[in-house]
Amino acid sequence: MTRQACEGNAAPGGDPGRPGDEPEVEMVGIVKRFPNGVLANDHAELRLAPGEIHALVGENGAGKSTLMSVLYGLIAPDAGEVRVRGVPTRFRSPIDASAAGMGMVHQAFRLFPSMTVAENVVYRAEPQRLRGVLDRAAAHREVADLATRHGLQVDPRARVASLSVGVRQRVEILKALYREARVLILDEPTAVLTPQETALLFDVLRNLRASGRTAVIVTHKLGEVLEISDSVTVLRDGRTVARLTTADTDAHEIARHMTGRSVDLDGRWVPGRPAGPVLEVDRLTVPGTAGRPAVDDVTLQVRSGEIVGIAGVAGNGQVELLEAIAGLRGAERGSVRVDGTSLDPLSAGQRRRAGIAYIPEDRAATGSAVDAPVGDNLSMGFHRQPPLRRGWTMDRKAARQHAERIVGALGIKVRSAAVPAATLSGGNLQKLIVGREMAHDAPVLLVDQPTRGVDIGAIENIHARLRAYRDAGHAVLLTSAELSELFALADRLAVMFEGRVVAVLPRETATEEEVGLAMSGIAPGARPPGGEGER
C-alpha cells in the first residue's frame, strides 16, 4: 500500500467504516502485465466488506477494468491472491467466479433480444420438467419472485427487444442474482441511463446492500460515488493509492488521489455569445429500421459562438443525426447548410473540406485506424496540405511535430507516436480523436460523447477546449449521455425522443428533471421545438 493509501481518512489496516467485518472479498498484491509490456495492475489491492456498496475509481489506464476482470475470472493475474470469505481462490473462468458468488453486469449488456426476460435470466440454469424440457411456468414464477424480493420491476414474459435500457440492466442484475451472486460488479452502470432510471438503479443497489450483498461500481462519476457508495478504492497507474470512507471524503479529495493534483470539478456553465447561424438543418429525415425513421423531420440551427447539446437516451436518433450531417449516412429528405452553402450533394470528405469536423461515437471503427501508428492517425486530414505535405511526399518531421503538439496538449499517454493506435486505452484513443478534430479549426464541430470513458483530468481539459473552440466563433453540436456534461457546456439543449426533437430549452432556465422527462417523451412546461431558429 502506498503512502497515499494512509492519508486523510483512509484506514490502512481495514476497510473504512467496517474494520471488524470479515471481508467478503480480498484482492492482495495483484499483478498483471500484458504481452505488449503494459503493467495494468502493480500489486493492486481491494477489500470488499459484506453488505456494502463499494466504488472503484481511477483515471483511464489506472487498472480498474483489469482488476475486475481478474475478480470475475476473465483474466489470470501474474501474481497476487484473491480470497473469498477468507479462502484463497483461483478463478480459471467466469464459471468458477460465478460458482464462488461473483456476478458482473457489463456496460455492453449480454442478452438475447428475441428471448423473454425469464428465458434470459435462467439461460443455462433452467428449471426443467421431465426429459429436460424447460418448465416455463416455473421460470416465470422464480424470476418474478426474485424481482419482487429485490425491488426489480420487470415483466418476466416481456421480450428483451421491447425493453428500455434501464429495464435491460435490471435483467442483467437478475441474471446474477438468480445464480446466487453475493458480490455484484457493475461496470459504468449509469452510462446510458436517464436520471430517473439512475435513481431506480440506486434503489435496487440499496436493497441489495440491505440483504447483505456487496456491490462494486466502476465509474467516473464522482457525484454518484458520493451519493451511493459506502467506501471508495482509488487506483492510479495500476496501484491502490487510497481507500476512503465515503461519508468522510468529498469529490475533490477523490479526484486528487486519482490524478495526483487538484482538479476543477465545479463544471460551471459559462454562456457563449452566439452570433449568426453557421449550421442549419432543415426537416432532415434519415431512414431507420422496421419502417421507422431514425431521424424524423428534424430542424435545428447552431450559431457561431454557440454549443447546442442534444440530450436523449441512447438509440433515439442522436448518432444518426450527426452521421447524416457529416455525410456518413444518407438522408431520405431535408437539407444541411454550412454558412448558407448546401452540403446535400457532397460526400463525407467534401463536407470535411467544406467546414465540418467530426468526433464520432465509435472511436475505434469510425474515428481512427487502430492498426496505423498514432502519428499517422493524428495526421489524417492534414496530410494533403502544408506544412505536413511537401511536394508529393509527407514531411515526416512536420508530421512528428504536429503529433507531439496534440499528444502534449491532450495529455495522451503513449510511449511513442510510432506505436499502433490499438495499443492505447479507450480514453487515450478518445483524446487522440478530440485533439485531431479540434486542430482542424473547422467552422462546425460535431461531437458525439466527447468524454465517454475519459478520466476526470482529461474531462476538465476537453471541456475547456470545447468552450474555447466555441468562443473562437465556431458552432458546436454536441451529444452526450451525461446530463451534467450537457448542462456544463451547452447554451441550448435539444431533446430527442424516437428520432424527433421534442423540446428545445435555453440552458439558463432548463432543469435536469425537465430534460429527463423529455428524454422519456414527456415534456411538461417545455416549449415545443419552434423557437428562434427551430421548427
Helices and strands as residue ranges (DSSP letters): G 3-6, E 25-33, E 39-48, E 53-58, H 64-71, E 79-84, E 87-89, H 94-99, E 102-105, H 117-122, G 130-132, H 136-149, G 160-162, H 165-178, E 183-187, H 195-210, E 214-218, H 222-228, E 231-236, E 239-245, G 246-248, H 251-259, E 277-286, E 295-303, E 306-311, H 318-326, E 333-338, E 341-342, H 348-353, E 356-359, H 374-379, E 389-390, E 393-394, H 396-410, G 421-423, H 426-439, E 444-448, H 456-471, E 475-479, H 483-489, E 492-497, E 500-506, H 512-519
